[in-house]
């Protein structure tokens, strides 16, 4: 087995001249290739809390079940195990189903960030509000529209209907408590009709391995394998379809540049809704080549296929 050999070599002489020679003469590529195998990641998932996804970047979670009319706050401990901190009664959109367009009175189904904390709002919305990132990347490529999906309170005076135009509304005291508890910049909002059961560890192993296979092909200029990770329906955030993306990447790969690509702070979250095989993937990427350098957050929507490979549907 290559993997035990590499681990033994690196563990016994990590800084030796022999190890450095092995690394420079092709050992790095050999070691990188092991990360493309799902079984390589099995140990990484041991004792992980996978109820909501695979998280390397710690964050708080707000989970909204529209059918039950609840909003739950989960927070991680030092081991990234999530515990329920508070359950709030919540109003959601008047109409059932996923939001498609402005004015349809539906609360969207998806994964969102809290992009703004609004202190000055109309008294109808209570003492304050959190603005969500709807429409997200996946919403936009599907042509969904509308804006102004908030998590807010209830009127400071008078009464209101037991539903919203698409927002999530909770009791004002609960909203104030939530505001005092979370950091909006480090909180994800997961909205579904009803909260789903967890995904098997083997699915996460396959996705992580698939991401490393994609990175491996990118790093070592294997264009065919790289493009095989993209779904025929692929559409990039800027609207580029797969044919346009392929032509663009062919020009880049033809330079045959040496590249260094690092991925860290990986999060993989099952995407809410009916399609249980879709996953929202985010990570920090550092890309360095002779002609270009990029460092920042990357977002992908991937499908886990029956053969355990991944297909990228969109990226930003």
Buried (B, 14 or more C-beta within 10 A) or exposed (E): EEBEEBEEBBEEEEEEEEBEEBBEEEBEEBBBBBBBBBEBBEEEBEEBBBBBBBBBBEBBBBBBBBEBBBBBBBBBEEEBEBEEBBEBEBBBBBEEEBBBEEEBBBBBBBBBBBEEBEEEBEEBBBBBBBBBBBBBBBBBBBEBBBEEBBBBBBBEEEEEEEBBBBBBBBBBEBBBBBBEEBEBEEBBBBBBBEBBEEBEBBBBBBBBBBBBBBBBBBBBBBBEBBBBBBBEEBBBEEEBEBEBBBEEBEEBBEEEEEBEBEBEEBBBBBBBBEEBBBBBBBBBBEBBBEEEEEEEEBBBBBBBEEEBBBBBBBBB
